[in-house]
Amino acid sequence: MKILALESSAVACSVCLCEGETLLAQSFQNSGLTHSRTLMPMCRDLLENCGHTLDEVDVVAVAAGPGSFTGLRIGVAAAKGLAYAGDKLCAGASTLEAMAWPLAHLEGADLCAVMDARRQQVYNGLFEVQGGALLRRSPDRAIGIDQLAEELKGRKKPQILVGDGARLCYNELIKHGLPVELAPPHLLFQSAWGVARAARALAADGKLVPAAELVPVYHRLSQAERERLANAENSKGEK
């Protein structure tokens, strides 16, 4: 099974093509350009440079959330567009699970995937590596760093932090006396290869979906929506 995977949930974006457990090609870009400008050309060039076509792809996978609202929408829209033409199935992977998958060789490790959600929160998912696979220990959620620290106090093993919120959490969790460590630099951030591995797990569980059913999963209201609701509440109070 060939999987074309897209990752645009944060500042950087990447795409990869894999067949089975073999990574055939991966492209990564952290240039500051918007994903709407870079993502589709990266897909086109990657397929062309590794001698494959979109027709040969069986599944289109994408990091579906949590993450940047704009980045998720761009990634999901791109995946849907790539899948529609050939009526291909899609995999909407958890961004947090995808970040943990490249560390699945660390048998027995506790992985704490974190993305900076701002407002003193992180997007977080907890995983344990068992038999080269991920065992989920929490749902994906938006959680305060202090609340996360309290939860982790009950865990015996050190937590390996992975994701673009890892350094932020490391500094805060150390203050609470928790045994934490950072993932290696080359595995710290989101990658399309992690999305592809998460997609393989979804495929094995029969959780692939048609392009029409692929949607972003935000886990929190956007700032614009929060402001709209706050303004509505203020208007009620003034009446």
Disulfide bonds with the S-S distance in Angstrom:
none
